[in-house]
Amino acid sequence: MKRTQYGLTEVGFVIKPLSVILEEEKEAFRSAFGDDVDLSDESVAGAYVGNQAAKLAALWEQLEGLWNAGDKDSASGMFLDRLAAFVNVSREQAKKTQVTACLWGNPGTEVPKGLLAKLSTTEELFALTKTVTISKDTLLGIELKVSDVNDLSLIINTVTVSISPEEGDTEEALRDALIEAVTSRFSDSLSTETVGDDGLRIIASDGVTDFSADVSGVLEIKSLGTPAVFAAKEAGRIYAPSGTLTKMVSNVSGVDSITNYATGVTGRDAESDTELRQNMTARQKQATCTEPAIENAISKLTGVTYTKVYSNRGIIEVDGRPPKSYEAVVVGGDSQVIAETIFANGPAGIQAYGNTVQTVKDSQGFDWQIGFSRPVNKNIWVKIVLSLYDEEEFPAGGTNAVKSNIVEWGAVNLGVAVDLIFQRLSIPVYAVPGIAHADIKVAATLDPDTPPDDSAYQAANISIGEVEIAVLDESRISVEVVS
């Protein structure tokens, strides 16, 4: 009879069962102390041998677990992630549901990033992904009113719709004629509805595709609806049907209401072990020389805390990037190692562009100039004028506390390509007690040592480019207290 092999074999790992281990331990004990030794379960020697066998069985189980961790069909969790990384594949992370909503309000109203709204059905919170300005140049809807009986004109995406009254016409009749004309010309893209006696609302039919509009004559704009993308605060499969993102949590002056005319793009939970196993082979074939593949390779390097790859696949310069080039923006890590990683993972014949260039040798000993970019500091200058609150004590050293609070806030909330929303500086400012009002203005320079002109300070957001990072420092923050 052929003896069973245990451990690493030609068919894989075969675990040695407890029953076999126990018999082997008994044989070894008898060899050492004689065949007549009592190894029954009730004896001291039998209990000892049984205990030793149990410990060895546990070790065999650990060895089996180690073997399974190297097999994609049995590995799970972080061990499966490591196996996927060997073929340049990473687990799909949880994604947030995104909803294109319509913010109704007054022209010129700036709606800050982070504005909160929630679903009327499940109370799930959503946040505005970027600052939006309500404008007739980018609309999902527009509400109009016929103010008198006279000629009127409506321009939609450069197409002019004009209505002239006939004898006996009323404002309502002009409104109905305008609705008929808009419906006739834009039946595939716009829908209309009446509002009150002589008003109308025009809405993008799909709830997503924006349009522009302008008016003249007796036609008045009552409200504008600008598209704004909201993302769920929590990742996962949150369903957001049309007409459900309607509750404003935080109020903004000039914004009247919010609604979504299209169902949101539902997010997903993190990829399960089963899904990762099933998709690994297909994704492995795709995960070479692409922006995500290069990002994935760079992000694994020691010391790298941020990486993002942008590409220009066209034949003209775009955003400063030459034609047929890609640019990796990297924070941290060794420059030479980063360049070598880009060279090893990037596509052939495409320029690796950036503000940092390293020489890399290929397998034949030839030199290649590999570029990538380190973020450029955009130095933020802040001027704050404080009015104090009589019923609360402003602490000694309060101005210094305001400065340090701002710098600490920036370290957590600012990063590469993250715009500075100046109103958010009020968060660290008002954390210091005794402040009734803070007038905050900001400016930005590339030179950290040369202050900007006074006229450069504005109560406005500062845009941070893809290869820039906002930098706050106490030496560039001025705090004045007025009575």
Salt bridges, closest charged atoms under 4 A:
GLU24 OE2 - ARG3 NH2 3.93
GLU24 OE1 - LYS16 NZ 3.09
ASP81 OD1 - ARG91 NE 2.78
GLU92 OE1 - LYS95 NZ 3.86
GLU123 OE1 - LYS118 NZ 2.85
GLU123 OE2 - LYS247 NZ 2.91
GLU143 OE1 - ARG201 NH2 2.80
GLU172 OE2 - ARG175 NH2 3.73
ASP176 OD1 - ARG175 NE 2.74
GLU193 OE2 - ARG201 NH1 2.70
ASP198 OD1 - LYS145 NZ 2.87
ASP214 OD1 - LYS136 NZ 3.06
ASP269 OD2 - ARG237 NE 3.78
GLU271 OE2 - ARG283 NH1 2.98
ASP273 OD1 - ARG91 NH2 2.90
GLU275 OE1 - ARG268 NH2 3.29
GLU291 OE2 - ARG313 NH2 2.69
GLU327 OE1 - ARG321 NE 2.64
ASP367 OD1 - LYS361 NZ 2.81
ASP454 OD1 - LYS383 NZ 2.83
GLU466 OE1 - ARG321 NH2 2.74
GLU468 OE1 - LYS378 NZ 3.55
